[in-house]
Amino acid sequence: MSTDNKYKWTQTEVDAYVSRFGLNVPAEQRERALNLANGAAQLGNRLVRCTSKFDEPAGTCRIPLV
């Protein structure tokens, strides 16, 4: 696992996010939100991405011939 802290959430960021919406969230739930946010960020960093958007598979759409 990478030790890259570039995309790591801090407790201050989670508190600001919660207070932005005026929510009254207990401290233990804010700590859980911090752990979940960091887990999601780590998962996003591990996803394999194409080096160029032109290398991605094109979406196909079948238009009915009427």
Order of alpha helices (4+ residues) and beta strands (2+ residues): alpha-alpha
